[in-house]
């Protein structure tokens, strides 16, 4: 039976009823609108009903294979397409069961089909799964992965098209994905290049937010395969939309992500026990609870690999040229200079046997003069323990490389008055690079400490920046002096899936944005920002998660800010702000106005719009605490276009000056369960259920303002925000959540403001 549903017309009414009882935000329902379902049980021929033979050829019919199925029986190698739906459909999740008649012909599903020359298609073909696009009659492969289909099995294929994101799943597992702006709307359908069967069609509206987390991964096992590597495997999670990947945690800290159900953790110490957990995630950045932990002990050291000791620049260049997987190049104390780069080109280690270039003693091998490192078309390379004092060139450039680790280095380049990026990540096929335990600074010339770019169409993906010490960048410039620039406007509609965590930023004053995020689906968490002029800014790109960060000022230095947002679907929660002096573009939290409207789905734009300040849609500002600061939560502080469908819930603002919840622009922002105290509460007519003017009764604990035993914030939150499972301290939230970033609890605190002892080359 086929059903086409116009459920969008009833959803707003149903939600408005729910809102009056539970104060749930309209922007985040936990279900998707069904647009089309069909199981073909009522058909005697095909195409029938609202199905259309879009290609006008082939031999389609209804057959019985356990149940009724649609069948294409022509064995010639033409392309046969049938479609259904409405041409205006833009963002949707489309799934159908597909059984191939032959593995040597192309069979699958299409989305955003407008005509025979323009559509996306996900197909099984010749031992591969291909995500393709056909634009103006020309076919391009977005991503291809090995996948062996057989002729006796139905495979559940799923295409998710949402804005510029295109994802392909098989049996609920994300297999292929990409970012593309070519096609914006069109119908779903079947694609056959020969004999094939199709069944159980489902189309749901991707524009409705997904708030349901995947199930917890099970069956986690850990196996020590060497003195330096442990391999992990687990059973796949499931999700109402689809699992996109897994985060891997070692001893409680995130160490990497993977789209598969296995992971190799390398670079470990011999005869050492490590504990692991796994969390599943989906495209909406919902995280499951952690798996049950498992432990494994690495094998005893038995040597292996080749160690090459060098003491001159010539020896270093020669050793790099000859390096193979497992080679460790050890630099003796001294200075290494060069007229150009030390090139690591086309060198590929493995997870178990990386190519390592390291100082014999951390910080005692100095790279100077015109020398620098460029790692190109390489993988599994480690650069460790060096001190970069070179001039005129980016110290470390990663180009078209993956799984490269830059660790425990000191970057204190000799400046010459010219703009310079100190560490650069970019190029095609750049992914899973890690920048950790380094020191950056001081810096007075223009340019970033770390710049993450990509190819001409795709930002580098799944990179991690963690446990670094960034300090003393300035004086203030109007642009081009961020500590970290994660993306660029021209690539901002591509997703980076990067993680910036456990870093310390001190006196990072160079740019109005000390971190400028210019790509999509990134996580910035557990960082400490001390006395740094500027803000953490979601400047371009959608769906950022900013949580568990500490923003700390001294109350004297001007311009110390917090978080500023543009564009769609951001989550800001569990952040702590104290003694901040910034205002305007440096408010504590600014859900800013915009000068361009990219639309509710964030996909209505031309290339010239990418550098603008995009209107905010559906930001969720939840469970944050702001104390003793110049500003609190500001709505639409700058530009002309007010935020849309955003939520301010369960926050505490306890300041002595200014308007605590300042709605500069009139908007439809939902307020619920907030506490404000100490100054003017609000400049609109908000009820006490929206903003309660009550003393939160905070007390000093560990140098921070936290809930006292008698605080009215305890068990006072409203609404349901499934992503808020812990507080700023890393303590679990139980029962009804407390208001603000702190949960009143006695369990172990795992997240605290960082100091220099926690980060940099010599940190644990």
N, C-alpha and C positions, 0 to 999 in steps of 0.2 A: 504494500500500500504506500502511496506517495502522498506526503503532506507538505504543503508550503505554508509557512506560518508568518504572520505579520505581528509577532509578539512584541515588537518595540512599542506598539501603541498602548499596550497594557502594562508594560513594566514600570513606566514613571508613576502610574496611578498606584500600583501595588507597593512600590517603594515609598510613596508619600504616606501611605497608611502605616507602613513599618516605621517610618521616621517619627511619627507622632508618639510612638511607644518606646522606641529604643534609641533614637537619636543617631541611627546609623547614617553615614554620609551617602548621599545619592550616587556619588561618583564611583563607589566601590562595591557593587553587588557581587555576591560570591557565585554567580552562575552566568551562563551565556545564553543569549537569545537564539532559539532554534529557527533557522530559516527554511530548511528543507530536510526531509527524511524520505527514504524510499527503500522498500525491500522487494518490490516487483511481484508480490504475491497475487495482486489483482489483475495482472496483465496476461494477455494471450498472445500479444505480438509486441514488437519493439522496433523503433521508438514509438511510444504511446504517451498519452497524457500530455504533460508539458515538456517532455523530452523532444529534442530536435536533432535531426541528422545534419549537423553543421557542415560536414565535409561533402554531403550529398552522395556518398558512395558507401561501399561495403555491403555486407550481408548480415544484418542484425536480426535477432529473434529472441524469444524467451525459451529457456530450456530448464530442466530440473536436474539439479546437482545437490541432492539433499533437500534443498528448497528451490524455489524459482530464482533464476539468475538471468541477467542480460548477457547475451552471447554474440560475439562477432566471429563469423565462421569463414570469411574470405581469407584465403591463404596467400594472396598476392601481397606484395610489399608496398602497397599504397598506405597512406595515412588516413585512418577512419576515426572521426571524432563525432560524438553526440554530446549535447549540452542541455543544461536545465538552469532555471533561475532567472534573475533580473539583471540586465546589463549594468545597472547602477551599483550593484554590489561591489564593495571595495575591499573591506577588511573582514576576512572570514577564515574559519577553520573548516576544511573540507576533507572528509575521509570516505574511503570506499574499499571494499575487499576486491582484490584482483588475483586471478589465477591465469598464468600464462600458458598458452598452448605450445610454445616453443621458447627456449631460452635464447635463441638467436635472432628474435625479432623484438621490436620495441613495444611494450605495453605498459599502461599506467593511467595517470589522471592529469587533468589540466585545471588551471585556475586563471582568473582574470582574462578569459577568452573573449576577445572582441570580434575577431575574424580569423580566417585561416592563416594570416600572416603575423598575428600578434597574440601571444599567450605564454604563460609559464606552464611547464609540464615536468612531472616527476615520473620516471620510467625505470622499469627493470629491463636490462639488456645485456646479454653476453657476459654474465658474471659480474655485472656492475649495477649500482644504483646511480642514476644521473638526475641532477636538478638542472634543467635547461630553461632558457627563455628563447622565444622566437619573436623578433622585433623587425618590422618592415620586411618580413620574409627571410631574414637571416637568423640562423640558430647559433646560440652560444651556450656553452656549458658553464654554469655558475659554480657547481662543485660536483665531483664524481668520487665515489668510494666503492671498493670491492663489495659485492653482495651476490651470493649465489642463490638464485631462485630455482625451484624445481616445478615440474608441471602438475604435481598432484596436491599442491598446497595453496590455499587462499592466504594472501598477505594483505594486512590492513595498511594501506598507504594513506598518508595524510599530508596535505599541503596547508600550511598556515601562511597567509598573506596579511600583513599588518603594517601599514605605512610603507616604508622601504625595505622592511624585513621579509624575507622569503625563507621558509623552513620546510624541510621534508622529513617525515617520520616513517618508520616501518615498525608495525606492531607496538606503537607507543614510545619508541626510542628515537630521539633526534639523530639523524644520520648525515644530513647535508643541510647547508644553510648559506645564505649570502645576503648582501644588501644591494638593492637595485631600484632605480628610479624610473625605469622605462615604462611600466604598465601600472595604472592606478585603479582600474576597475574592469569588471567583466564577469562572465559566468563560469561556473565549474562544469566539468564534464569528464568523459572517458576518452582515452587515447589508445588506439589499437593500430599495430603495424602488421597484424596477422591474427591468428586465432587467439581469443582470450575470453574470459568470463568475468562478470562484474556483479557485485551484490552489496547490500546494506549501506546505502548512501546516507551521509549525515553532513549538514552544513550548519554551522553556528557562527554567530556574529563575534569576530575577534575584537571589535571595538569596545565590548563590555569588559571591564577589568576582571582579571583573574586573581582571587585572593586565597585560593585553596593551595596549601603546600603539598608537595608529593609525599607519598608514604615513606616511612623510615627504611633505609637500606638494611637488608638482613644478610645473614650468612657471611659476614666479613671474616676473611682469613688472611694471615700474614705469614710469609715464608722468607726466611733469610737465605739468599742465594749466594752471598759472598760476604767478605768482611766489611763491605761498604754499601750493600744494597739489600733492601727488603721489598719483595713483591706482594702486592695486595690484590685480592679479588673479592667480589661480593655479588649478591643477587640484586637484580635490577629493581628499582622502585617503580611505582605507577603514579599517574597524575591525571586529574580530570581533563587537562589539555594535552600534556605531554612533558616528560622529563627531558631537560636540555643538557644536564650534566651533573657532576658530583664534585663537591669540595672535599679535599682530603686534609685531615688534621693529624699532626704528629705532636704528642704531648700537649694537646690543647691549642696549638697554633696552626693556622692554615698554612699549608706548604704547597698547595697546587690544586688544579682542577682538571677534570677529564670528562669527555663525553661518553666514555666507555665504562665498563664495570671492572676495570683493572687499572692499577697504577704501580709504577716502579719508583721507589724512593731511594735515591743514590746519594753519594757523598757523605755517607754515615761513618761513624767511628767504629772500629773493630771491637768485638766483645762487649757491646753496649745494648741494653734493653730499651726499646722504644714502644710507646703505646699509640694506637691509631683509632680514629673514628672517622665516619663518612657521613656527609649530609647531601641529600639530593636537592636539586633546584630545577625550577621551570623557567619559561620565557619571561614570566612576570617578576622574576627574581624572588619568588617565594622559596624559602628554605625549609626542608624537613627538620625534624628533631634529629639529633645525632644517633648514629647506630650504636649498638653495644660495643664497648672498646675491646680490642684485642692487642696482644703484645707479642713481640718477637725480639730475639737477641741476634745481632749480627755475628757472623763467624769470626773466629780468631784470625788475626792478620797472618797471611801467608805470603806476603810480597805480591809480585805480579806487576805487569806493566813495565814501562821503561822510564827511568829517572835520568834526566839530562841536567847536569849542573852547568850554569853559565855565569860568566863574570864580565863579559863585554857585550856591546851592542851587536857586533858581528856574530858572536856566538849565539846570541838570542835570536837574531834573524834566521840563522842557519837551523837552529833547533826547531823553530816554528815551521820552516819549510819542510822539514823531515818528519814532523809529528804525525802520529797516527793514533787511533783510539787507544787510550790507556797511557799515553805519554804524559809525564809530569815534568815540566821545565821549571827548574828552581833557580831564581835569581839571587846571587850573592849580594851582600850589602854593597852599595855603590850607586853610581849615577850612570844611567843609560840614555844616550842621546842619539839622534838620527836626523838626517836631512829631510826625512819624510816619515811615512808610517811603518810600523811593524804590522805586516799584513798577514792575517789569518784567513786565507781564502780557500774555499772548497774543502775545508777540513771538517770531518764528521766523527766525533766520538760517539759513545753510546751512553745510555743512562747508567750502566754499570761501569763503564770505562771512559769517562770523559777525557778530553784533552785539557790539561791544567797548566796554566802559567801563573806561578806564584812566587812571592818573595820568601827567601829563607827565613827572614825575620820581618814580621809585619811592620810596614812603614819605613823600612831601611833600604829598599830598592827603589830608587828615585828615577822617574821618567822626566826628562828635561829637554830644553831646547825646542827643536821642531818635531820631536818624536811624539807619536801617538799610536793608538791601536785602532785598526779597522778590521772587524770580523764580518766577512761577507760570504754569503752562500754556504754557511757552516751551521753546525749544530753540536750541542753538548760540549761546549767550550766553557772553561772557568778561568776568570782573571781575578787573582786573589792577592791581597796584602800589599799592593804597590802604592807608592805615593806619587801623584801626578802634579808636577810643578812646571810642565811644559807651557809653551806660549804659542798663540796664533792658530792652533788647531784643536778641534774637538778631541778631548782626551780619549774617549772610547766611543766608537761609532759601530753600531750593530746594523748591518744592511742585509736584508733578505735572509735573515738567520733566525733560528729558533732554539729554545732550550739552552740559551747562553746565560751564564751566571756571572755577575760582576759583584764581588763580595769582599768586604773588609779592606777596602782601599781608602786612601785619603786623597781628596780632590782639592788642591789649593793652587790652582793654575796661576802662572805669572801673567798678569794682564798687560795689555798694550793699548788700551783705549778703544778697541774695536769690539763690536758685538760678537759674542761667541757662545755657542751651546756647549756645555761641558760633557754631557753624556747624551747620545742621540740613538733612538731606536726607530727604524723605519724600513721601507722596502717591501716588496711583495713577499708573501709567505713568511711574514714575521709573526712569531707567536711564542707564548710560554717562556719568555725571558724573565729573569729575576735579578733585581737590583737590591741588594740587602747588606746591612751592616757596614755602610760606608759613611764617611764624613765629607760634607760639602761646605766650603766657605773658608774665609770671607770672599765676597764677590762684589765688585763695584762697577764693572762694565755691563752693558746690556747683554741680554741672552739668558737662557734658563740654566739652572743646574741640570735638570733632566727634561728632555723633549721627546715625546712619543708621537711619531707620525706613522706613515704607512706607505702604501702604493698610491697610484693615482686614483684608486677607487675604494680602497679598504684600509682602515686604520689597523695597526698592529693589534693582535688579540691575545687575551689571557696572560698579560704581563703582570708581574707583581713587584711592587716597590715597598720594602718593609725594613724596619729597624735601622733606618738611616738617621743621621743627624744633619739637619739643614740649618745654617746659621749665618747671620750677618750679611745679607744681600741688600744692597742699597747704595746710594740714596734713592729716593723715590723717582721713578720714571712714569710716564703716562702709559707706557705699554712695553711689552717685550722684556720683562724682567721678573716673570713669575719664577718661583722656586721650581715648580713642576707645571709643564703644559702638557695635558693629556689629550692630544688631538689637535685638530685645526679646523677652521670653519668649513673649508671645502670638503672635508671628510666627516663632518659632524653628524650626518645621517647614517653613518655606519657604526656598528657596535664594537666596542673594544673589550668589554667584559674584563676590564682591568681591576686590580685591587691595590689600593694604597692604604697601608695599615701599619700601626705600631711605629710611626716615625715621630721625631721631635723636631719642631720648627721654632727657632728662637731668633727674634729680630729680623724676620724676613719682611723687609720694608720696601723692596724694589718696585713692586707693581701693585696696583689696586686689587689684584687677585693673586694671593700667594700660591694658590693652586687654581688653575684655570682648566676646567673640564670641558673639552670641546669634542665629545664623542658620546655614544650611547651605552647604557647598561653597565655603569661602573659602580664600584663600591669604594667609599672612603670611610674608614672606620678605625677606632681605637688610636687615633693620633692625638698628639698634644701640641697646641699652638700657643706659644708663650710670647706675649708682648710683640706681636707681629702686626705691622700696619697693613690693612687690607682684609680680604675675606677668602674663604673657600667658596668658589663660584661654579655653579653649573651654567657656564656661559653659553654653550651650544649642546645639543643632543638631548635625548629623552631618557627617562627611567633610571635616574641615578638613585643610589641609596647612601645617605650620609648618616652614620650613627655611631654612638659610643665615643665621640670625640670630646676633648677638653679644650676650651678656648679661654685662655687666662691672660688678663692684663694686669698692670700695676695700678690702674686708676689714674695715672698721671700722663703717661705717654699718649699723645693724640692719635686718633685714627685707627685704634685697635678694634677690629670687627669680627664678625662671625661667619654667617652663611648668607649667600645671595643666590636666588633661583630665577631661571628662565626656562621656557619650553615645558614639556609634558611629563606627567606621571612620576614625579620625584617623591621619595620618602625620606623624611628628616625626623629622626627620633633618638631618644636617649642621649642627647648631647647636653653638655654642661657649659654655661657661659658665666664668667665672673669678672667684674672690674673692667668691662670693655668701655672704651671711650668713643668709639666710632659712631657716626650717624650718616644719613644720606645714602651713599653707596656702600657704607661700612656699618650698617646696623647690625645688631646682634643676630636677628633673623629677618631677612627681607624677601618676602614673596613678591618680587618686583613687578612693576608694570612693563609693558612691552611697546615696541614701535613697529612690530610686525605680527600678524596673526597667521600661524601655520595651520590653523584649523584643529578641530577636536581630535583628529587622528594624527596631527603633526606631519602631514604629507602633502600639504598644499603650498607649493613654493616653486620658485625658479632659482637658478644658481646664484643670482644676485642677492637673494634674500638670506643666504646662509650666514652672512656676517652680521645680521641684524639682531636685535634683542627680541626674542620670540615671546609672545604672550604665554603666560603660565596656564596650563590646564591640569586640574586634578592633583595638585600638590597635597601631600599629607604631612602636616606638621604636628607631631604627636609626642607627648611625654618628654618634653625638653624642660630644662630649668635655666632661667636667666636671673642672676642676682647682681645687685650693686653696679648696674651698668647704665649708660646714658640712654639707650633705647631698649625696647623689648621686641615684640613681634610687630612687623610693619607690613601692611598689605598695600601693594601698588605704590611704592615710594617714588618711583621715577617713571618717565615716559607717559604714554597716553592710554594704553589698553589695559584695563583692569584684569586681574586673574579671574579664571572661570572654574567653577565646580571644585574649589579647593576646600581643605578641611583643617581647622585649627582646633585641636582637641587635647585635653588632659595635660596642658602645659602649666608651669609655674613661672610667673614674672614678678620678682620682688625687688623693685628699684625705688630709689628715693626721688627721682626726677623723671620728667617727660611723661608721655602717654604710654602706658604699659602695652596696650593692644591698639595700635594706631592704624586705623583704616583710612589711609590717605585717599584712596579711591573707593567709591561705592562698588561693591561686587556681590555675587551670590555665595560668597565664602560661608561655609558652615562652621559655627563656633559651638563647642560642647565641652563641658566638664573642666574648663580652665580655671585657674586661680590667679588673681592679681592683687597686689598689696603694696602700699607704700607711696603711691603717687596717683595721678589721674588714671582711672581704670581704662577708659575707652572714649572715643569721640563719636560713637554711635549709640543707639539705644539697645544695648544688649541686656538680656535677662540674667539673673543670677545662675540659672542653669547653663548659660553659655559662658559667662565669666563671673566667678564668685569673688566678691570683694571681701576676702577673709585672710587673716594672718596665717601663713602656712606653718609658723612655728618651727623654723629651721634652727639647727644647731651645728656648730663646727665639729667636724669629724674627719680626721685625716687631712686637714687643711681645706676641706670643702664644706659647703653649706648643704646639710642633709636633713632628712625628716627626723624630728624628735618623736618620742613615744606618744605624745599627745597631738601630733599634727593632724589637722582636719583633712590633709591630703591622703591619709592612709585609707585604702579600700574605697576611694571616692571617684575613680575614673568612670567614664561612660563610654558606651559604644564598644565595638569589637574590632581590634586591630591585631590580626593573627601574627603579624611579623614582630610584634612587641612581646617577646618571650623572656627576656632578661632585662636588667637595668644597666645604668652606666658603669656599675661596679662589676658587671658580669654575674650578678646574683640572679637566680631564677625569680620570675614574677609568678606568684601563686594566688589562686582565688581571684577576687576582684583586684585588678591592678591599682597601685597607688598612682596619684597624680604627680607629674614631674619625672625627671630623669632617674631619681633614686627610688628604689623599693625598700621600705623599712624591713630589714632582714638581719639575721645573725649568721648566715652562712658565709663561707669563705669568699673574700673579695679577690677577684682575678684580674680586674682592670683598674689601673690607677693612673694619674698623670705621670708621664714619663720624665725622666731626668737623663743627663748625659751618661749615667752609669748603665742605662738600659739599652742604649743604641750605639751605633758606630763600630769601628774596627775592633775595639777591645771588649765589647760587650759580650756577655755569655751567649 
